[in-house]
Amino acid sequence: MTEQIQEKVQRALSDSAAMRWGILLLASVAMATNYYFYDVLSPIQDLLQKELGISPSQYGTILLFYSIPNGFFFLAAFGGIICDKLGIRLTGRLFFTSMLVGAGLTYYATTPAFNGGGPGHGLLSSFLTGYSPALKLMCIGFLFFGLGAETSCVVISKAIVKWFRGRELALALGVNVGIARLASSATFAVGAYLSKPDFTRPVAFGFALMASGFLAFLVYAAFDKRLDRSLPAEKKSEDEFHILDALKLLATPSYLFVVLLCVTFYSAVFPFNKYAVDLLQNKFAFDKQTAGILMSALPIAQAFITPFFGWVCDFKGKSATLMIIGSLLLAVGHLTLSLTSIHPIVPLAILGIAFSLVPAAMWPALAKIVEEKRLGTAYGLTFSIQNIGLALTTPLIGYVLELSNPKVVALKQQAAALLAKGAGPDDPIVKAAEAAVYNYRNPILMLSIFGLFGLVFAFLLKRADKTGGFGLEQPNKMEKRG
């Protein structure tokens, strides 16, 4: 009897289905605020140009600063190492704080308080005078936000694996991604709604959500501490992690193909999301609110589709095959949107399935390829390499857009200069600039090429799995449900 009581006491909190799914919801809410703020400028891109004179290429530069710490300095990889060495809780607190600071600076950059000569305006006006102080502060804000954002994804991913390994892991990761996609969808619809009459309100709301996400993580950390206390001693004792173990990842072909697929896939997804509302306004003559609602429907659909594909991976397997199918659909969706005039709901539906398929299969695959003591490093290294791609492709789509539309760019810049000098909305040049549209054919065609590269890496991953024996085609859920 005494042994039975001790066994109940030692039983881990994660063995309780209600507890682990509750924890998943809490962790996912924390991560969702990250996703929301990442897209917070998307629905007001045109207003940034109109109100603050920020051109499409400069807008891409803001996003470039997000990727600098993770892409060029591999901070997400070091964050993963830190997570493996110092644990989920301390790492999460550090990097969620950085996100909160970055969100606050970005919001402050849009406000009349700053642009009217508030604290920091004079300093930022004293150098690189060809760029506005608002642009420079937004870049700094997204730099701090990026410092924490990717590592926070590493932390949340490792936390979910910790609570769900051997159980409904892909489904849990799918739900996590789904909730994050819901947050992204809210960015477009809520941002478009809040932007009238004050374009700064969407950013203020995003900052408030980021603060709530930080609090959600602190609550999660308290439960995570209880989980560690509830684990039996033999589960707590793991092999010591060594930093040099990270180099072993780069010698694993299956891991490398996952990374390359991740880079090409997200290079065709995140830059598209940044420009999608503007694309729908220009190519299909939608107003901002209609375009925002349509783009909101895409991640809402993903929120339900991604967990379904996660369930398939958990109980049916075929993860490598699903990644192949998803990459193919990604290329087809972008090609259709670029080269045809079919109603955008068709290519967006194809892209929605692709956006759901690949993450549902790819992220749980890492937990099969990489042992748990190196899993934080694996996720972090993957996010860092991914951000190298994003650092290049996100500004690139802006530059390709401008190169493809030189007359439109010149007209809008001229109108912005006239507005800055006090011209009214009835000025002929201002009215002409309002009516001018960008041709997005070449930028979206470029994204379809990334999808084709992803298809190649997905095929190589499936072939490498056959020789490596990681079981990517086998169901993830191998243990009896707790």
C-alpha positions in Angstrom: 0.0 0.0 0.0 2.8 2.4 0.9 4.5 1.7 -2.5 1.2 2.5 -4.3 0.9 5.8 -2.4 4.5 6.7 -3.3 3.9 5.8 -6.9 0.9 8.2 -7.1 2.9 10.9 -5.4 5.8 10.4 -7.9 3.5 10.3 -10.9 4.4 13.2 -13.2 1.9 16.0 -13.8 2.3 15.4 -17.5 0.6 12.0 -17.1 -2.6 13.9 -16.5 -4.3 14.6 -19.8 -6.2 17.5 -18.4 -3.0 19.0 -16.9 -0.9 18.7 -20.0 -3.6 20.1 -22.4 -4.2 23.0 -20.0 -0.5 23.7 -20.0 -0.5 23.5 -23.8 -3.2 26.2 -23.9 -1.3 28.4 -21.5 2.0 28.0 -23.5 0.3 28.5 -26.8 -1.3 31.8 -25.6 2.2 33.1 -24.7 3.5 32.1 -28.1 0.4 33.5 -29.9 1.2 37.0 -28.7 4.6 36.7 -30.3 3.0 35.8 -33.6 0.5 38.6 -33.4 3.1 41.3 -32.9 5.3 39.9 -35.7 2.6 40.8 -38.2 1.4 43.9 -36.4 2.7 46.3 -39.1 1.3 44.3 -42.0 -2.3 45.8 -42.1 -0.9 49.4 -41.9 1.9 49.1 -44.4 0.4 51.7 -46.7 -0.4 54.0 -43.7 3.2 53.9 -42.6 4.2 55.2 -46.0 1.5 57.8 -46.0 1.9 59.0 -42.4 5.6 58.4 -41.8 7.1 58.3 -45.3 8.3 54.6 -45.0 8.6 53.1 -48.4 8.1 49.4 -49.3 11.9 48.7 -49.2 12.2 50.6 -45.9 9.3 48.5 -44.6 11.3 45.4 -45.5 14.3 46.8 -43.7 12.3 46.9 -40.4 11.6 43.2 -40.9 15.3 42.7 -41.8 16.2 44.0 -38.3 14.0 41.3 -36.8 16.1 38.6 -38.5 19.5 40.1 -37.9 20.1 38.7 -34.4 18.9 35.2 -35.3 20.0 35.0 -38.9 23.4 36.7 -38.8 24.4 36.1 -35.2 22.7 32.8 -34.7 21.1 34.0 -31.5 18.3 31.5 -31.7 20.9 28.7 -31.8 22.7 30.1 -28.8 19.3 30.6 -27.2 18.6 26.9 -27.8 21.9 26.0 -26.1 21.0 28.3 -23.2 17.7 26.6 -23.0 19.4 23.2 -22.8 21.9 24.4 -20.3 19.8 26.7 -18.0 16.3 25.3 -18.6 13.0 26.4 -20.0 12.0 28.8 -17.2 15.0 31.1 -16.9 15.5 31.2 -20.7 11.9 32.1 -21.3 11.8 34.9 -18.8 14.9 36.5 -20.4 13.7 36.4 -23.9 10.1 37.2 -23.3 11.4 40.4 -21.6 13.3 41.3 -24.7 10.2 40.9 -26.8 8.2 43.1 -24.5 10.9 45.9 -24.7 11.0 45.6 -28.5 7.2 45.8 -28.8 7.1 48.9 -26.6 9.8 50.7 -28.7 8.0 49.9 -31.9 4.8 51.3 -30.6 6.5 54.4 -29.3 8.0 55.0 -32.8 4.6 55.4 -34.3 3.2 57.9 -31.7 2.9 61.6 -32.0 4.7 61.8 -28.6 7.9 60.5 -30.3 7.5 62.0 -33.8 6.7 65.4 -32.2 10.1 65.6 -30.7 9.8 63.3 -27.7 12.6 61.5 -25.9 15.1 59.9 -28.3 13.8 61.8 -31.4 16.7 64.2 -31.4 19.3 61.5 -31.0 17.9 59.4 -33.8 17.7 62.5 -36.0 21.4 63.2 -35.6 22.6 60.3 -37.9 21.6 58.7 -41.1 19.5 61.8 -41.9 18.2 60.2 -45.1 16.0 57.9 -42.9 13.3 59.1 -40.6 13.7 58.8 -36.8 10.5 56.7 -36.7 12.0 54.2 -39.1 15.2 53.9 -37.1 13.3 53.4 -33.8 11.1 50.8 -35.4 14.2 49.0 -36.6 15.6 49.1 -33.1 12.2 47.9 -31.7 12.1 44.9 -34.1 15.7 44.2 -33.3 14.9 43.7 -29.6 11.7 41.9 -30.5 13.6 39.5 -32.8 16.2 39.0 -30.0 13.5 37.3 -28.0 11.0 36.0 -30.5 12.8 33.1 -32.1 14.3 31.8 -28.9 10.8 32.1 -27.2 9.6 29.7 -30.0 12.4 27.4 -29.1 11.4 27.5 -25.4 7.8 26.9 -26.1 8.6 24.0 -28.6 10.8 22.3 -26.1 8.2 22.8 -23.3 5.6 21.1 -25.4 7.9 18.2 -26.2 8.7 17.9 -22.5 5.0 17.5 -21.6 3.9 15.5 -24.7 6.8 13.3 -25.8 5.5 9.8 -26.5 1.9 11.0 -26.4 0.0 13.3 -28.8 3.1 15.3 -29.7 2.3 16.3 -33.3 -1.3 17.0 -32.4 -0.1 19.2 -29.5 2.4 21.1 -31.7 -0.3 21.4 -34.3 -2.7 23.0 -31.8 0.1 25.3 -30.8 0.7 26.4 -34.4 -3.0 26.6 -34.9 -3.5 29.0 -32.0 -0.5 31.0 -33.3 -2.1 31.2 -36.7 -5.3 32.5 -35.1 -3.3 35.3 -33.6 -1.8 36.1 -37.0 -5.3 36.2 -38.4 -6.4 38.6 -35.8 -3.5 40.9 -36.7 -4.9 41.5 -40.2 -8.6 41.9 -39.2 -8.2 43.7 -35.9 -5.3 45.8 -37.3 -7.3 46.9 -40.3 -10.3 47.8 -38.0 -8.3 49.6 -35.4 -6.3 51.6 -38.0 -9.2 54.1 -38.5 -9.0 56.8 -37.4 -5.7 56.3 -35.7 -3.1 54.2 -37.4 -1.1 53.8 -34.1 -3.8 51.8 -32.4 -3.0 48.4 -33.9 0.5 48.7 -32.6 -0.6 49.8 -29.2 -3.0 46.8 -29.0 -0.1 44.5 -30.1 2.1 45.8 -27.3 -0.7 45.2 -24.7 -1.1 41.6 -26.0 2.7 41.1 -25.7 2.5 42.1 -22.1 -0.2 39.6 -21.5 1.9 36.9 -23.2 4.7 37.6 -20.8 2.4 37.1 -17.9 1.1 33.9 -19.4 4.6 32.5 -19.6 5.3 33.4 -15.9 2.2 31.3 -15.0 3.4 28.4 -17.2 6.8 28.6 -15.5 5.2 28.0 -12.1 3.6 24.8 -13.3 6.8 23.7 -15.1 8.6 23.9 -11.7 5.9 21.7 -10.2 6.4 19.2 -13.1 10.1 18.9 -12.4 9.4 18.3 -8.7 6.9 15.6 -9.6 9.2 13.7 -11.9 10.7 10.4 -10.6 14.4 10.7 -9.9 15.3 8.4 -12.8 13.5 10.7 -15.3 15.4 13.7 -14.0 18.8 12.3 -14.6 19.8 12.9 -18.2 23.2 12.8 -19.9 25.0 16.1 -19.5 24.7 18.3 -22.6 27.9 19.6 -24.1 28.0 22.6 -26.5 30.1 20.6 -29.0 27.2 18.2 -29.3 25.5 20.9 -31.4 28.1 20.2 -34.2 26.8 16.6 -34.4 23.5 18.0 -35.7 25.2 19.3 -38.8 26.6 15.9 -39.5 23.1 14.3 -39.6 21.6 14.4 -43.1 18.0 14.1 -42.0 18.4 17.1 -39.7 20.1 19.1 -42.5 17.2 18.4 -44.9 14.7 19.5 -42.3 16.6 22.7 -41.8 16.8 23.4 -45.6 13.1 22.6 -46.0 12.3 25.0 -43.1 14.3 27.8 -44.7 12.7 27.5 -48.2 9.2 26.9 -46.7 9.1 29.9 -44.4 10.9 32.1 -47.0 7.8 31.5 -49.1 5.3 32.0 -46.2 6.4 34.9 -43.9 7.3 37.4 -46.6 4.0 36.6 -48.4 2.1 37.3 -45.2 3.8 40.7 -44.8 2.7 41.9 -48.3 -0.5 39.9 -48.8 -3.0 42.6 -47.7 -1.3 45.1 -50.0 -1.2 42.5 -52.8 -5.0 41.9 -52.6 -5.6 45.7 -52.6 -3.5 46.2 -55.7 -4.2 43.2 -57.8 -7.8 42.5 -57.0 -8.9 46.1 -56.0 -10.1 45.1 -52.5 -10.4 47.7 -49.9 -8.1 47.3 -46.8 -10.9 45.9 -44.6 -11.9 43.3 -47.1 -8.3 42.3 -47.8 -7.7 42.1 -44.1 -10.7 39.8 -43.5 -9.7 37.5 -46.4 -6.2 37.2 -45.1 -7.6 36.5 -41.6 -9.6 33.6 -42.9 -6.3 31.9 -44.1 -4.7 31.4 -40.6 -8.2 30.7 -39.1 -8.5 27.8 -41.4 -4.9 26.7 -40.6 -5.8 26.8 -36.9 -8.2 23.8 -37.5 -6.4 22.1 -40.3 -2.9 22.0 -38.7 -4.0 20.0 -35.6 -5.8 17.6 -38.0 -2.6 16.9 -39.9 -0.8 16.6 -36.5 -3.3 13.9 -35.5 -2.6 12.1 -38.8 1.2 12.2 -38.0 0.6 10.9 -34.5 -1.7 8.0 -35.3 -1.1 7.3 -39.0 2.4 8.5 -39.7 3.6 9.5 -43.2 5.3 12.7 -42.0 7.9 12.8 -44.8 5.2 12.2 -47.4 3.1 15.0 -46.0 6.0 17.4 -46.2 6.4 16.5 -49.9 2.7 17.2 -50.6 2.8 20.4 -48.6 5.8 21.7 -50.5 4.2 20.9 -53.9 1.0 22.8 -52.9 3.1 25.7 -51.7 4.6 26.2 -55.2 1.3 25.6 -56.9 -0.5 28.2 -54.8 2.0 30.9 -55.4 2.2 30.2 -59.1 -1.6 30.4 -59.4 -1.6 33.7 -57.5 1.2 35.1 -59.6 0.3 34.0 -63.1 -3.5 33.9 -63.2 -6.4 36.1 -62.4 -8.4 33.4 -60.6 -10.3 34.7 -57.6 -7.7 34.8 -54.8 -9.8 32.5 -52.6 -8.6 29.5 -54.7 -4.8 30.0 -54.4 -5.2 31.1 -50.8 -7.0 27.9 -50.0 -4.2 25.9 -51.6 -1.6 27.9 -49.7 -3.6 27.4 -46.5 -3.4 23.7 -46.8 0.4 23.9 -47.6 0.9 26.3 -44.6 -0.7 23.6 -42.4 0.8 20.4 -43.8 4.5 21.2 -43.6 4.7 22.5 -40.0 2.4 19.8 -38.7 4.8 17.2 -40.0 8.2 19.0 -39.8 8.4 20.2 -36.2 7.6 16.8 -34.6 10.0 15.2 -37.0 12.9 17.0 -35.2 11.9 15.3 -31.9 12.5 11.9 -33.7 15.7 12.9 -35.3 17.3 14.7 -32.3 17.6 13.3 -28.7 16.0 15.4 -26.0 19.2 16.8 -24.4 20.0 18.5 -27.7 16.5 19.4 -28.7 16.6 23.0 -27.6 19.8 23.5 -29.6 18.3 21.8 -32.6 15.2 24.0 -32.6 17.4 27.1 -32.0 19.8 26.3 -34.8 16.9 25.6 -37.1 15.3 29.0 -36.3 18.6 30.8 -36.7 19.2 29.3 -40.2 15.6 30.0 -41.1 16.1 33.6 -40.2 19.1 33.9 -42.5 16.7 33.0 -45.3 14.1 35.5 -44.0 16.7 38.2 -43.6 17.4 38.0 -47.3 13.9 37.2 -48.7 11.7 39.6 -46.8 13.5 42.7 -48.0 14.1 41.1 -51.4 10.4 40.9 -52.1 10.2 44.6 -51.4 13.1 45.4 -53.7 11.7 43.2 -56.5 8.3 44.9 -56.1 10.0 48.4 -56.4 12.1 47.3 -59.4 9.0 45.9 -61.1 7.1 49.2 -60.5 9.5 52.1 -60.8 6.8 54.6 -61.9 4.5 53.7 -59.0 7.3 54.0 -56.5 8.3 57.4 -57.8 4.7 58.7 -57.7 4.1 57.5 -54.2 7.3 59.0 -52.9 6.5 62.3 -54.6 3.0 62.3 -53.0 4.5 61.5 -49.5 6.8 64.4 -49.9 3.9 66.7 -50.8 1.9 65.6 -47.9 4.8 66.2 -45.6 4.9 69.8 -46.9 1.2 70.3 -46.1 -0.5 69.2 -49.4 -4.1 68.1 -49.1 -5.7 64.8 -50.2 -7.2 66.6 -53.3 -3.8 67.4 -54.7 -3.6 65.8 -58.2 -0.4 64.0 -57.5 -1.6 62.8 -54.1 -4.8 61.5 -55.8 -2.9 59.8 -58.6 -0.6 58.1 -56.0 -3.7 56.9 -54.1 -5.0 55.3 -57.3 -1.7 53.8 -58.5 -1.3 50.1 -58.0 1.7 47.7 -57.6 2.1 44.7 -59.9 3.0 41.8 -57.6 3.6 39.2 -60.4 7.4 39.0 -60.1 7.6 39.0 -56.2 5.1 36.1 -55.9 6.7 34.2 -58.7 9.9 34.4 -56.7 8.1 32.8 -53.7 6.9 29.9 -55.9 10.6 29.1 -56.6 11.2 28.7 -52.9 8.4 26.2 -52.8 10.0 24.2 -55.6 13.3 24.1 -53.7 11.4 22.9 -50.6 9.9 20.1 -52.6 13.5 18.9 -53.5 14.6 18.9 -49.8 11.4 17.1 -48.8 12.2 14.3 -51.2 15.8 14.1 -50.0 14.5 14.0 -46.4 12.3 11.0 -47.1 15.2 9.2 -48.8 17.6 10.0 -45.9 15.0 8.7 -43.4 15.0 5.3 -45.1 18.7 4.9 -44.5 18.8 6.7 -41.1 15.8 4.8 -39.6 14.3 7.7 -37.7 10.8 6.5 -38.4 9.4 9.6 -39.9 6.8 7.6 -41.8 5.8 5.8 -38.6 3.1 7.1 -36.2 4.4 9.4 -33.5 2.2 8.1 -30.7 4.0 4.9 -29.6 3.2 4.8 -25.9 -0.1 4.1 -24.1 -2.1 7.2 -23.5 -1.6 8.6 -20.0 
